[in-house]
């Protein structure tokens, strides 16, 4: 369910900016429009929706309009044209009083430069927005302390922000944004001013917080690795301010929409983003004990494989049966599969990156089973799928294949189960 809908959104800076829109629609370039009208295109006809509780990352290089975009969502910057629907209300049609209410209670913003007040301590900074909204002192203090605890700053309530590290200051900014429990969190390059190690830590902490909070997060970044790590979906903006592609990290890496996006992602380590569930399949499987030896052999024949996964009636994995074991049972005149089930099968979550499975794929003769958090069987990922995905990252590259991949290919050549 969409909580934010953006329709035909333009932001153009300069004299008489609306004059530029017909020229854009005629196909004139950003440089041509600047020369002809003196106007600069920041956002160029953006149309998309953001789902409730998703982390939606907007990324692009400097000058692509990403920071302008997030400020248009709450009208810190006035859009030139278009609609911004938030929970059914058009932000563009709101008067200033209604807009203030949305900024205070519906959307909160975390800035790149923290925006803290140096003369106030941590708890006073966190409750500042609640204070200016007129909230009673005891209630706002309670909310501030709860937000401080949420971001892991207990014990620092009375510290001045100047006494804190960059990462801790950013936590204060995040706590201030969370203090009034907003539904939507706007984060404008919130971690880009931090050192690399602290930045990575803050990314991990945001993922953990989101698992608890389930907010709708709009996150702006110029860092592709950060976008791939944090985003449920990513919107890539081109240098002309136009949205080039929107999709999951896997979709953007596997199927770039155009040459610009392809160049953008060409140096990314695909194996750390593409997951087992993305490249996995639905192999032959049977249910035990309701299905027997003949059902197993028919399933293998139907799928053209030499093994079949075995589950119980709740789709929980019991193991795997090979064609050799099944043939031996048939030779003995047995119908029950129980003695042929191999329960020593490698399993993984559908969300596991392919890079984490390379070593396992060398050790096992069988496909790796995909198991969800409830222990249910969801398919498998084969050695062939792992080899294919890893190899894509080396197509056209002068780099040698990693040793692990070479070992996988050798194992496949030696006739092991794919």
N, C-alpha and C positions, 0 to 999 in steps of 0.2 A: 504494500500500500504506500503510495507516494505521499510524503509529507511536504516536499518542496517541488513545485513544477515551474520550470523556467521556459518561457515561450518567446521566441524571436527577439531575444534580448540584444540590444546594441548600447554601447557606450562610446561616444565620440567626443573628443576634446577639441575645442577650437571655436571660431566664430560661426554662428548659424550651423550647428552640427547636424541638424535634421536634413540639411541640403545634401549631405554626403550619402544618406541611405539609398536614394535612387541610383546614385552612381555606383555604389557597392553592388547593388542588385543587377546593374548592367555589366558587371564583371571588371570594373576598373580596379587596379591594384592599390595597395596601401600607399605606395610612393606617389602614384599618379593623383590620388585624391588629395594627398598632402600638398602637392604642387598646385593643383587646380583650386582648392578651397581653403588651404591653410589648416585643415582639420586632421587630427590623428585618430586612427581607429584603435580602440583598446579592446572592445568586445564586438564580435562580428556575427550577429544573428544566431546566438546560442539558443538551442532548444533541447531540453532533456529534463528528466525527473530524478529526484533523490528519494530513495525508499526510507521508510521509517526504520530506525535503529541500525542503518548501515553506515559504514565509514566510507565516505565518498571523497576521493582525492582528486584535486584539480592540479595538474602539473604542466609546466612549460618552461622555456628559457626566459631570461630577462626580457621584458618588453612584450610578452605574449598576452598580458592582460589578466593574469591569474589573481593578483592582489586586488585589482580593480573589481574583478568579478565578485569576490567574497564581500567587498564593501558595498556592492550593489544589492546584495541579498537583504541587508538591513538598512539600506539607503544612507549609509555614511557617505556614499557617492551616489548622486542622483543619476539613474540610467537615462539614456537619451530616448529609448523606445523599447517597448516590450511589456511582458507580464511576468510577475514573480508571485506565484500563489503559494502561500504558507498555510497549511492546514485549512484550506478552503478560502482564505482571505487574500485579496490582491494587495500586496504591500504597496504597489504603485498608487493605489487609490486612498491610502490611509492618510488621515490628518495627523498632525504632529503629536497630539495627545495619544492617539491609538498606536502610533509608531513607537512612542516612548514605552508604552506598555509591552509591546512586542519585544523591544530591546531589553527590557528589564526582566521579563518573566518567560518569554518563549525562546529567545536566542541570547546566548552569551558569547563573548569574543575573547580569544587569547591572542595577544600580539607578539610579534617577533622580539621587540625590545622590552618585553615584560610589562612596561607601563606602571611600575610600582611607585609609591610615594615614599621617598627616602626618610622623611621625618616621622613616619609611622612604623610601628612594629608589625610583625607578621599578622597577628589576629586583627589589628586595626586595618591593615591593608585588605584582608580578606572580607571584612564586613563593610568596607567602604561603600560599595554599590547598594547594599541593603540600607545603610545609613541615609544616603541621599534620597532613597525612595521613601523614607519616612517610617521604616519599620521600627517597632519598639525595641529598646536596647537589649533587654534580656533575650528576646526571641532571636534577634540578629546575631548575638553572641553565641547562642546555641547552634545556629546554622553554620556560623563561621568555624566553630570548633569541630563540628561534624565534618566539614569539608577539609579542614586541616588534617584530621585523622585519615580521611579517605586517600589523600595524596602522600601520606607517610611523613608528615612534619610534626608529629606530636613531640613535645618537649622544646619546640622552637617558637612557641606562640608569642613570647615576649621579646624575641630577638629582633633587632633592627635588620631590615632587608640588606643593608650595606655590609652586614656581618656574614652574609650567606654566600655560598658558591653560586655560580651561574645556574647549575642544575636545580639547586634549591630555590633560587629566585623564580625560576620558571614554574616550579611546583606551587609557589605562592600565587603566581598569576593564574594557574590552572584552578587552584582552590577558590580563588575569587570568582572565577567564571562559573564554578559548580555550586557556589554557596546557596543560590536560590533555586537549585534543582531545575535548570532549564531543560527543555526538551531537545533543543538544538544547540550544538557547540560549534562555533566557527573558529578555526585555528589557522592564522595567517603566518606561515613559515615559522611556527612556534619554536622549533628546535634548531633552526639554522644558525643561530648565534652561539651555539654551544660547541664545546670541544667534541671531537669525534666519539670518544669513549662515553662521555656523559650523554651525548645525543643518542647513541645506541641504547643506553640504559633508559632514557626517557621514552624512547619508542616502545621498548619492552613494557615499561610501566603503563603506558597509554593502552596497550593491548590488554594488559591485565585489568585496568580500570574499566575498559569498555566491556569486558566479559562480565563485570559486576553491574555496570550502570545501564548498559543497553541504550545509550543516547544515539541520536542522529548526529554524526560528526562530518563536517565539511572541512577538509584539511588541505591547505595550500602548500606546495613544495616545488622546488626546482630540481630535487634529487630523485632520480628514477628508482634507485634502490630503496629509498624511504617510501616512495609511492607503492612499490611492489610489496613491501613488507606490511604496510598499514592498511592499504585499500581493499575493501570488498569489491569496489569498482573504481576505475580510474578514467578521468577525462583528460585527454592530451590536447593542449592548445598549441596551435601553430603560431609562427611569428606574425601572421596577419590577424591574430585574435580570433581565428575560427577554430571551432572544435573539430579536430581531425579524427578522433576515435574515442568511443566510450566502451569499456568492457572490463571483465575481470582481468587480473594480472595474467592468468593463463591464456585468455583470449587474445590479449594484446601481444604477448610474446609469440603465440602460435600462428596468429593470423593478422599481421599488421595491415591497417586499412589502406595505407599508401606508402610511397617511398619515404616521405618525411618520418612517419612513425617507424618504418623499417630501419632507417638510419639511427633513429633515436634509441632503439632497443638492441642494435646489432651486437653490442659488446657486453650484454647482460648474460650472466651465467644462468642459462635456462634451467639447469638441473636443480637450482635452489628455489625455483618458483613453480615449475611444472610439477604437479602432484601425482601420486600413484593413482588417485581416483580419476584424474583427467585422462590418463593413458591406459587405464585398466579396462578390462572387458568383462563379459558375462560368460564364464566358462561352463562346461558340462558339469551339472551337479544333480545329485539325487537326495532323497530324504530317507533316512534310516531310523527305524527298522521297517517302515511301511513299504519301501522298495528294496528289491533283492538283487542278486547277481545278474540276472537277465536284464533288469532295468539299467544297471551300471554299464553293461556291455553295449546295450543299445544307445545309451547316451554318448559313450565314447565314439561309436560308429557314426552317429548323427553329426557330431561336432568335429570328426576327423582328428581326435586327440588320443593320446595313449594313457590318459589318466582322467579321473572324475573326482570332484570334491563331494564330500558326504556331510550333510547337515542333519540336525534333528528337526522336529516339526516346528520349532520356534526359529529356524534358520540359524541356529548356533552351530559353528563348525565342529565336526567330530574328527575330520581328517581327510585323507585322500586314498583312493584305490587305483592302482596301476593296472594296465592291461595284462601284464605278466602275472600278477597276483590273481587277477580275475580268471585268467586262463587255467591256472593251476587249480583253483577251486572247482572250475567246471570239469577238469580232468578227474578230480576226486569225487565228482557227482554231488557236490555241495551247492546249496542255494543261498545260505546265509552269508552275508558279507563281513560279519563281525571280525573274524580272524584276519581279514585282509586289509583292514583299515589302518593306515599309517597315521598316527596322531602327532608325530614329530614334524609339523609343518610350520614354516616361517609365516608369520602374520604381520600385518601393519595396518595403520589407519589410512583411509582414503586421502587424508590431508597431508600425508608424509611426502616431503620433497623427494624427487627421484635421486638426488645426490646422496640421500641417506640410505639408499637401497643398493648401491653399487656393490659394496662388500658382501652383503647378504646374497645378492644374485649369483655371486661366484660360488658360494658355499652350497647352494641348494640345486637339486636336479629338477625341482618342480616349480611351477608358478607360485608367486607369493600371494597368500590370501589376504583380502581386504576385509577388515573387521571394524564395525563401528563401535561407539562408546558403550553400547548395550551388549556387545559381544556377538552381534548378528553378522552373518556372512553377506558381503555386498559384491563379490566378484574376485578377480585376481589380476595381477600385473605380471606379465611374462618377461623373461630375459630379453626376448626380441624387442619388446616395447621399450625397455630401459636402454638397450643399445641404440635404438633408433633415435630416441630423444636426446641422448648424450651426444651422439654423432652429429646431430643438427647444429649443435653449437660449434662444431669444428669444420663445417662445410665452407670451403673457400678460404680456410685459415692455414697459415704456414706452421702453426703449432702442432707438435706431435700429440697423438691421442694419449690421454692419461693411461698409466700402466694398468689401472683397474679395468678400464674399458677394453684394453688389449687382451687382458685375461678373460674377460667375459666373452669376447669374440672367439678366442681359442677354445673356451669351454663349449661354446655353441658348435664349433667345427668338429669337436670330438663327439658329437652326437648326443649331448645331454638334452634333457627335456627343455623346450623353449617356454 
